[in-house]
Amino acid sequence: MSSATSKFASLLELAKETSSDKRRELLRNVTDIFLSDPTSLTNANCATFDEIVGEVVSDLTSTVRSELSRILSESSLPLTRTSRQLAMDDIDVARPIIELLSVLTDTDLLDVIA
């Protein structure tokens, strides 16, 4: 079995788990893979990742959301849905996104302030 096939099988197994720790591990692995070579990503790749993470981010613990916020704040990828959700979260989650991410629009920032 190739390394990529093994990694994919591992991710599929994690996706079947429902515990918070396993969800966190799955998100971390998928995010690491996604961000490992940002120059090769298309807008469609980013939109798909943004949609998937945007669907599950509210189900994650505050600690996991904070970690995701920190990781994504250092990226220049157009992950607007997820970034907006994280920016509207508790201040510990929102701070890295608000301070470092340039993908938020002025309207997004005004919504955060409101």
DSSP file (Angstrom, degrees, kcal/mol; ACC not computed):
  #  RESIDUE AA STRUCTURE BP1 BP2  ACC     N-H-->O    O-->H-N    N-H-->O    O-->H-N    TCO  KAPPA ALPHA  PHI   PSI    X-CA   Y-CA   Z-CA
    1    1 A M              0   0    0      0, 0.0     2,-0.0     0, 0.0     0, 0.0   0.000 360.0 360.0 360.0 132.2    0.0    0.0    0.0
    2    2 A S     >  -     0   0    0      1,-0.1     4,-2.5     4,-0.0     5,-0.2  -0.268 360.0-111.3 -72.8 163.1    1.4    3.4   -1.0
    3    3 A S  H  > S+     0   0    0      1,-0.2     4,-2.5     2,-0.2     5,-0.2   0.896 118.8  49.7 -60.6 -42.2    1.9    6.2    1.6
    4    4 A A  H  > S+     0   0    0      2,-0.2     4,-2.5     1,-0.2    -1,-0.2   0.904 111.6  48.2 -65.6 -41.3   -0.9    8.3    0.0
    5    5 A T  H  > S+     0   0    0      2,-0.2     4,-2.5     1,-0.2    -2,-0.2   0.906 112.2  49.5 -65.2 -41.2   -3.3    5.3    0.0
    6    6 A S  H  X S+     0   0    0     -4,-2.5     4,-2.1     2,-0.2    -2,-0.2   0.910 111.7  48.4 -63.1 -43.5   -2.4    4.5    3.7
    7    7 A K  H  X S+     0   0    0     -4,-2.5     4,-2.2     2,-0.2    -2,-0.2   0.906 111.6  50.0 -63.4 -42.4   -3.0    8.2    4.7
    8    8 A F  H  X S+     0   0    0     -4,-2.5     4,-2.4     2,-0.2    -2,-0.2   0.915 110.1  50.0 -63.7 -43.5   -6.3    8.3    2.8
    9    9 A A  H  X S+     0   0    0     -4,-2.5     4,-2.0     1,-0.2    -1,-0.2   0.890 110.1  51.4 -61.6 -39.8   -7.4    5.1    4.6
   10   10 A S  H  X S+     0   0    0     -4,-2.1     4,-2.2     2,-0.2    -1,-0.2   0.899 109.6  49.4 -63.3 -41.9   -6.4    6.6    7.9
   11   11 A L  H  X S+     0   0    0     -4,-2.2     4,-2.2     2,-0.2    -2,-0.2   0.889 108.8  52.8 -65.9 -39.3   -8.5    9.7    7.2
   12   12 A L  H  X S+     0   0    0     -4,-2.4     4,-0.9     2,-0.2    -1,-0.2   0.898 109.2  49.5 -63.0 -39.6  -11.5    7.6    6.2
   13   13 A E  H >X S+     0   0    0     -4,-2.0     3,-0.6     1,-0.2     4,-0.5   0.912 110.8  49.6 -65.1 -42.1  -11.3    5.8    9.5
   14   14 A L  H >< S+     0   0    0     -4,-2.2     3,-1.1     1,-0.2    -2,-0.2   0.870 104.5  59.5 -63.4 -36.0  -11.1    9.0   11.4
   15   15 A A  H 3< S+     0   0    0     -4,-2.2    -1,-0.2     1,-0.3    -2,-0.2   0.768 100.7  56.3 -64.5 -25.4  -14.1   10.4    9.5
   16   16 A K  H << S+     0   0    0     -4,-0.9    -1,-0.3    -3,-0.6    -2,-0.2   0.657  91.0  91.8 -80.0 -16.2  -16.2    7.5   10.9
   17   17 A E    <<  -     0   0    0     -3,-1.1    -3,-0.0    -4,-0.5     0, 0.0  -0.476  55.6-166.2 -80.7 150.0  -15.3    8.4   14.5
   18   18 A T        +     0   0    0     -2,-0.2    -1,-0.1     4,-0.0    -3,-0.0   0.492  49.5 111.8-113.9  -6.2  -17.6   10.7   16.4
   19   19 A S  S  > S-     0   0    0      1,-0.1     4,-2.4     4,-0.0     5,-0.2  -0.345  73.0-123.0 -70.3 152.2  -15.5   11.6   19.4
   20   20 A S  H  > S+     0   0    0      1,-0.2     4,-2.5     2,-0.2     5,-0.2   0.891 111.6  53.1 -60.4 -41.6  -14.2   15.2   19.7
   21   21 A D  H  > S+     0   0    0      1,-0.2     4,-2.2     2,-0.2    -1,-0.2   0.902 110.7  46.3 -62.8 -40.8  -10.6   14.0   19.9
   22   22 A K  H  > S+     0   0    0      2,-0.2     4,-2.5     1,-0.2    -1,-0.2   0.884 111.8  51.1 -70.3 -38.1  -10.9   12.0   16.7
   23   23 A R  H  X S+     0   0    0     -4,-2.4     4,-2.7     2,-0.2    -2,-0.2   0.903 110.3  50.2 -63.1 -40.4  -12.7   14.9   14.9
   24   24 A R  H  X S+     0   0    0     -4,-2.5     4,-2.7     2,-0.2    -2,-0.2   0.925 110.7  48.7 -63.5 -44.7   -9.9   17.2   16.0
   25   25 A E  H  X S+     0   0    0     -4,-2.2     4,-2.4     2,-0.2    -2,-0.2   0.901 111.9  49.8 -62.3 -41.5   -7.3   14.8   14.6
   26   26 A L  H  X S+     0   0    0     -4,-2.5     4,-2.8     2,-0.2     5,-0.2   0.944 112.3  46.8 -62.0 -48.6   -9.2   14.5   11.3
   27   27 A L  H  X S+     0   0    0     -4,-2.7     4,-2.8     1,-0.2     5,-0.2   0.913 112.3  50.5 -61.0 -43.2   -9.5   18.3   10.9
   28   28 A R  H  X S+     0   0    0     -4,-2.7     4,-2.6     2,-0.2    -1,-0.2   0.925 113.0  45.9 -60.9 -45.1   -5.8   18.7   11.8
   29   29 A N  H  X S+     0   0    0     -4,-2.4     4,-2.4     2,-0.2    -2,-0.2   0.929 114.8  46.1 -64.7 -45.7   -4.8   16.1    9.2
   30   30 A V  H  X S+     0   0    0     -4,-2.8     4,-2.7     2,-0.2    -2,-0.2   0.913 114.4  48.5 -64.7 -42.0   -7.1   17.5    6.5
   31   31 A T  H  X S+     0   0    0     -4,-2.8     4,-2.7    -5,-0.2    -2,-0.2   0.914 110.8  50.7 -64.2 -43.2   -5.9   21.0    7.2
   32   32 A D  H  X S+     0   0    0     -4,-2.6     4,-0.8    -5,-0.2    -2,-0.2   0.919 113.1  45.9 -60.3 -44.0   -2.3   20.0    7.1
   33   33 A I  H >< S+     0   0    0     -4,-2.4     3,-0.7     1,-0.2     4,-0.5   0.935 114.1  48.8 -63.4 -45.9   -2.7   18.3    3.8
   34   34 A F  H 3< S+     0   0    0     -4,-2.7     3,-0.5     1,-0.2    -2,-0.2   0.890 117.6  39.6 -62.5 -41.1   -4.7   21.2    2.4
   35   35 A L  H 3< S+     0   0    0     -4,-2.7    -1,-0.2     1,-0.2    -2,-0.2   0.466  90.3  91.6 -90.0  -1.3   -2.1   23.8    3.5
   36   36 A S  S << S+     0   0    0     -4,-0.8    -1,-0.2    -3,-0.7    -2,-0.1   0.817 106.0  13.8 -66.4 -29.9    1.0   21.7    2.7
   37   37 A D    >   +     0   0    0     -3,-0.5     3,-1.9    -4,-0.5     4,-0.3  -0.526  68.9 169.5-143.8  73.1    1.2   23.1   -0.9
   38   38 A P  G >  S+     0   0    0      0, 0.0     3,-1.1     0, 0.0    -1,-0.1   0.725  73.2  67.9 -61.8 -22.2   -1.0   26.2   -1.2
   39   39 A T  G 3  S+     0   0    0      1,-0.2    -2,-0.0     3,-0.0     0, 0.0   0.731  97.8  53.2 -70.7 -19.0    0.5   27.1   -4.6
   40   40 A S  G <  S+     0   0    0     -3,-1.9    -1,-0.2     2,-0.1     2,-0.2   0.481  87.5 106.2 -92.7  -1.7   -1.0   24.0   -6.2
   41   41 A L    <   -     0   0    0     -3,-1.1     2,-0.2    -4,-0.3    -7,-0.0  -0.551  57.1-149.1 -84.0 141.4   -4.6   24.8   -5.0
   42   42 A T     >  -     0   0    0     -2,-0.2     4,-2.2     1,-0.1     5,-0.2  -0.547  31.8-106.1 -96.4 168.5   -7.3   26.0   -7.3
   43   43 A N  H  > S+     0   0    0      1,-0.2     4,-2.6     2,-0.2     5,-0.2   0.862 123.9  55.3 -61.0 -34.6  -10.1   28.3   -6.3
   44   44 A A  H  > S+     0   0    0      2,-0.2     4,-2.4     1,-0.2    -1,-0.2   0.903 105.8  50.8 -65.3 -41.2  -12.4   25.2   -6.6
   45   45 A N  H  > S+     0   0    0      2,-0.2     4,-2.6     1,-0.2     5,-0.2   0.937 112.6  46.6 -59.4 -46.5  -10.2   23.4   -4.1
   46   46 A C  H  X S+     0   0    0     -4,-2.2     4,-2.8     1,-0.2    -2,-0.2   0.903 111.4  51.1 -63.5 -42.2  -10.3   26.3   -1.7
   47   47 A A  H  X S+     0   0    0     -4,-2.6     4,-2.2     2,-0.2    -1,-0.2   0.899 111.7  47.6 -63.8 -40.4  -14.1   26.6   -2.1
   48   48 A T  H  X S+     0   0    0     -4,-2.4     4,-2.6     2,-0.2    -2,-0.2   0.938 113.9  46.0 -66.1 -47.2  -14.6   22.9   -1.3
   49   49 A F  H  X S+     0   0    0     -4,-2.6     4,-2.8     1,-0.2     5,-0.3   0.926 113.1  51.0 -60.3 -44.8  -12.4   23.0    1.7
   50   50 A D  H  X S+     0   0    0     -4,-2.8     4,-2.2     1,-0.2    -1,-0.2   0.890 111.4  48.1 -60.4 -41.5  -14.1   26.2    2.9
   51   51 A E  H  X S+     0   0    0     -4,-2.2     4,-1.4    -5,-0.2    -1,-0.2   0.926 113.6  46.3 -66.3 -45.7  -17.5   24.6    2.5
   52   52 A I  H  X S+     0   0    0     -4,-2.6     4,-1.2     2,-0.2     3,-0.4   0.957 117.6  41.3 -63.6 -51.6  -16.5   21.4    4.3
   53   53 A V  H  X S+     0   0    0     -4,-2.8     4,-2.3     1,-0.2     3,-0.4   0.887 111.0  58.1 -66.4 -37.8  -14.8   23.2    7.3
   54   54 A G  H  < S+     0   0    0     -4,-2.2     4,-0.4    -5,-0.3    -1,-0.2   0.824 104.4  52.9 -59.9 -31.5  -17.6   25.8    7.4
   55   55 A E  H  < S+     0   0    0     -4,-1.4    -1,-0.2    -3,-0.4    -2,-0.2   0.831 120.0  30.5 -71.8 -33.3  -20.1   23.0    7.9
   56   56 A V  H >< S+     0   0    0     -4,-1.2     3,-1.6    -3,-0.4     4,-0.4   0.607  92.6  90.1-104.6 -13.0  -18.3   21.4   10.9
   57   57 A V  G >< S+     0   0    0     -4,-2.3     3,-1.3     1,-0.3    -1,-0.1   0.848  85.8  54.3 -58.9 -36.8  -16.6   24.4   12.6
   58   58 A S  G 3  S+     0   0    0     -4,-0.4    -1,-0.3     1,-0.3    -2,-0.1   0.710 103.7  57.6 -71.6 -17.4  -19.5   25.2   14.9
   59   59 A D  G <  S+     0   0    0     -3,-1.6    -1,-0.3    -4,-0.1    -2,-0.2   0.508  90.9  94.1 -86.7  -5.2  -19.5   21.6   16.1
   60   60 A L  S <  S-     0   0    0     -3,-1.3   -40,-0.0    -4,-0.4    -3,-0.0  -0.493  83.7-101.6 -88.0 156.6  -15.9   21.8   17.3
   61   61 A T     >  -     0   0    0     -2,-0.2     4,-2.6   -41,-0.1     5,-0.2  -0.281  34.1-108.3 -69.2 162.2  -14.7   22.7   20.7
   62   62 A S  H  > S+     0   0    0      1,-0.2     4,-2.5     2,-0.2     5,-0.2   0.872 120.1  55.3 -59.2 -38.6  -13.5   26.2   21.4
   63   63 A T  H  > S+     0   0    0      2,-0.2     4,-2.0     1,-0.2    -1,-0.2   0.913 109.9  45.1 -62.2 -43.4   -9.9   24.9   21.7
   64   64 A V  H  > S+     0   0    0      2,-0.2     4,-2.6     1,-0.2    -2,-0.2   0.902 112.5  51.0 -69.0 -41.0  -10.1   23.3   18.3
   65   65 A R  H  X S+     0   0    0     -4,-2.6     4,-2.6     2,-0.2    -2,-0.2   0.896 109.7  51.3 -63.2 -38.8  -11.7   26.4   16.8
   66   66 A S  H  X S+     0   0    0     -4,-2.5     4,-2.3     2,-0.2    -2,-0.2   0.916 110.8  47.7 -62.6 -43.7   -8.9   28.5   18.3
   67   67 A E  H  X S+     0   0    0     -4,-2.0     4,-2.3     2,-0.2    -2,-0.2   0.924 113.0  48.0 -63.3 -44.5   -6.3   26.2   16.8
   68   68 A L  H  X S+     0   0    0     -4,-2.6     4,-2.9     1,-0.2     5,-0.3   0.905 110.2  53.1 -62.6 -41.6   -8.0   26.3   13.4
   69   69 A S  H  X S+     0   0    0     -4,-2.6     4,-2.1     1,-0.2    -2,-0.2   0.919 109.5  48.0 -59.3 -45.5   -8.2   30.1   13.6
   70   70 A R  H  X S+     0   0    0     -4,-2.3     4,-0.7     2,-0.2    -1,-0.2   0.923 114.2  46.4 -62.2 -44.9   -4.5   30.5   14.3
   71   71 A I  H >< S+     0   0    0     -4,-2.3     3,-0.8     1,-0.2    -2,-0.2   0.938 115.8  44.1 -64.4 -47.8   -3.6   28.1   11.5
   72   72 A L  H >< S+     0   0    0     -4,-2.9     3,-1.6     1,-0.2    -1,-0.2   0.789 103.2  65.4 -71.3 -26.7   -5.9   29.8    8.9
   73   73 A S  H 3< S+     0   0    0     -4,-2.1    -1,-0.2     1,-0.3    -2,-0.2   0.766  99.3  54.3 -66.7 -22.6   -4.9   33.3   10.0
   74   74 A E  T << S+     0   0    0     -3,-0.8     2,-0.3    -4,-0.7    -1,-0.3   0.410  97.7  84.5 -89.0   1.4   -1.4   32.6    8.7
   75   75 A S    <   -     0   0    0     -3,-1.6   -40,-0.0    -4,-0.1    -3,-0.0  -0.741  62.9-154.8-104.9 151.6   -2.7   31.6    5.3
   76   76 A S        +     0   0    0     -2,-0.3    -1,-0.1    25,-0.1    -3,-0.1   0.225  54.6 126.4-105.3  13.1   -3.6   33.8    2.4
   77   77 A L  S    S-     0   0    0     -5,-0.2     2,-2.1     1,-0.1    26,-0.1  -0.413  73.1-109.3 -73.0 147.5   -6.1   31.3    0.9
   78   78 A P        +     0   0    0      0, 0.0     2,-0.8     0, 0.0     3,-0.2  -0.470  59.0 148.3 -80.0  74.9   -9.6   32.6    0.2
   79   79 A L     >  +     0   0    0     -2,-2.1     4,-2.4     1,-0.2     5,-0.2  -0.561  11.6 156.1-104.8  66.0  -11.5   30.7    2.9
   80   80 A T  H  >  +     0   0    0     -2,-0.8     4,-2.5     1,-0.2     5,-0.2   0.869  64.3  50.6 -67.9 -41.5  -14.1   33.4    3.4
   81   81 A R  H  > S+     0   0    0     -3,-0.2     4,-2.2     2,-0.2    -1,-0.2   0.963 116.9  39.7 -63.0 -51.5  -16.9   31.3    4.9
   82   82 A T  H  > S+     0   0    0      1,-0.2     4,-2.6     2,-0.2     5,-0.2   0.913 115.9  51.8 -64.6 -43.3  -14.8   29.7    7.6
   83   83 A S  H  X S+     0   0    0     -4,-2.4     4,-2.3     1,-0.2    -1,-0.2   0.905 110.0  49.0 -61.3 -42.2  -12.9   32.9    8.3
   84   84 A R  H  X S+     0   0    0     -4,-2.5     4,-1.3    -5,-0.2    -1,-0.2   0.914 111.2  50.0 -64.3 -42.9  -16.1   34.8    8.8
   85   85 A Q  H  < S+     0   0    0     -4,-2.2     3,-0.4    -5,-0.2    -2,-0.2   0.923 112.8  46.3 -61.6 -43.8  -17.5   32.2   11.1
   86   86 A L  H >< S+     0   0    0     -4,-2.6     3,-1.3     1,-0.2    -1,-0.2   0.866 108.9  55.3 -67.7 -35.6  -14.3   32.2   13.2
   87   87 A A  H 3< S+     0   0    0     -4,-2.3    -1,-0.2     1,-0.3    -2,-0.2   0.763 106.8  51.4 -67.7 -24.7  -14.2   36.0   13.3
   88   88 A M  T 3< S+     0   0    0     -4,-1.3    -1,-0.3    -3,-0.4    -2,-0.2   0.347  97.7  91.9 -92.6   5.4  -17.7   36.0   14.7
   89   89 A D  S <  S-     0   0    0     -3,-1.3    -3,-0.1     1,-0.2     5,-0.1  -0.065  94.6 -49.6 -86.5-172.7  -16.8   33.5   17.5
   90   90 A D    >>  -     0   0    0      1,-0.1     4,-2.9     4,-0.1     3,-1.0  -0.225  62.9-105.8 -55.1 153.2  -15.5   34.1   21.0
   91   91 A I  H 3> S+     0   0    0      1,-0.3     4,-2.7     2,-0.2    -1,-0.1   0.825 119.5  58.2 -58.7 -35.0  -12.6   36.6   21.1
   92   92 A D  H 34 S+     0   0    0      1,-0.2    -1,-0.3     2,-0.2    -2,-0.0   0.847 115.5  37.1 -65.0 -31.5  -10.1   33.8   21.8
   93   93 A V  H <> S+     0   0    0     -3,-1.0     4,-0.5     2,-0.1    -2,-0.2   0.880 121.1  45.7 -81.4 -43.3  -11.1   32.1   18.6
   94   94 A A  H  X S+     0   0    0     -4,-2.9     4,-2.6     1,-0.2     3,-0.5   0.817  91.8  79.9 -73.4 -33.7  -11.7   35.3   16.6
   95   95 A R  H  X S+     0   0    0     -4,-2.7     4,-2.8     1,-0.2     5,-0.3   0.860  92.6  46.4 -49.2 -53.3   -8.6   37.3   17.5
   96   96 A P  H  >>S+     0   0    0      0, 0.0     4,-2.2     0, 0.0     5,-0.5   0.895 115.5  47.4 -60.3 -37.9   -6.1   35.6   15.1
   97   97 A I  H  X5S+     0   0    0     -4,-0.5     4,-1.7    -3,-0.5     7,-0.2   0.938 115.4  44.4 -67.1 -46.2   -8.5   35.9   12.2
   98   98 A I  H  <5S+     0   0    0     -4,-2.6    -1,-0.2     1,-0.2    -3,-0.2   0.897 119.2  42.1 -66.4 -40.7   -9.3   39.5   12.8
   99   99 A E  H  <5S+     0   0    0     -4,-2.8    -1,-0.2    -5,-0.3    -2,-0.2   0.857 129.6  18.6 -76.8 -35.6   -5.7   40.6   13.4
  100  100 A L  H  <5S+     0   0    0     -4,-2.2     2,-0.4    -5,-0.3    -3,-0.2   0.696  95.6  92.7-114.5 -21.8   -3.9   38.7   10.7
  101  101 A L     << -     0   0    0     -4,-1.7     3,-0.4    -5,-0.5   -25,-0.1  -0.632  42.9-171.3 -89.2 130.2   -6.3   37.6    7.9
  102  102 A S  S    S+     0   0    0     -2,-0.4    -1,-0.1     1,-0.2   -26,-0.1   0.413  71.7  84.4 -94.7   1.1   -6.8   39.8    4.9
  103  103 A V        +     0   0    0    -26,-0.1     2,-0.2   -24,-0.1    -1,-0.2   0.700  67.6  96.5 -79.0 -18.1   -9.6   37.8    3.4
  104  104 A L  S    S-     0   0    0     -3,-0.4     2,-0.1    -7,-0.2   -24,-0.0  -0.518  70.3-138.4 -72.6 137.1  -12.2   39.5    5.6
  105  105 A T     >  -     0   0    0     -2,-0.2     4,-2.3     1,-0.1     5,-0.2  -0.381  26.1-104.3 -86.8 169.9  -14.0   42.4    3.9
  106  106 A D  H  > S+     0   0    0      1,-0.2     4,-2.4     2,-0.2     5,-0.2   0.890 125.1  53.8 -60.0 -38.6  -14.9   45.7    5.5
  107  107 A T  H  > S+     0   0    0      2,-0.2     4,-2.3     1,-0.2    -1,-0.2   0.909 106.8  51.4 -62.7 -42.8  -18.5   44.5    5.7
  108  108 A D  H  > S+     0   0    0      1,-0.2     4,-2.1     2,-0.2    -2,-0.2   0.934 110.9  48.0 -58.2 -46.2  -17.3   41.3    7.5
  109  109 A L  H  X S+     0   0    0     -4,-2.3     4,-2.2     1,-0.2    -2,-0.2   0.874 110.2  51.3 -65.1 -38.0  -15.4   43.5   10.0
  110  110 A L  H  X S+     0   0    0     -4,-2.4     4,-2.3     2,-0.2    -1,-0.2   0.884 109.2  51.6 -64.9 -38.2  -18.4   45.8   10.6
  111  111 A D  H  < S+     0   0    0     -4,-2.3    -2,-0.2     2,-0.2    -1,-0.2   0.887 108.8  51.0 -64.3 -39.2  -20.5   42.7   11.2
  112  112 A V  H  < S+     0   0    0     -4,-2.1    -2,-0.2     1,-0.2    -1,-0.2   0.927 110.6  48.5 -62.8 -44.6  -18.0   41.5   13.8
  113  113 A I  H  <        0   0    0     -4,-2.2    -2,-0.2     1,-0.3    -1,-0.2   0.904 360.0 360.0 -62.4 -42.1  -18.1   44.9   15.5
  114  114 A A     <        0   0    0     -4,-2.3    -1,-0.3    -5,-0.1    -2,-0.2   0.501 360.0 360.0 -65.1 360.0  -21.9   44.9   15.6
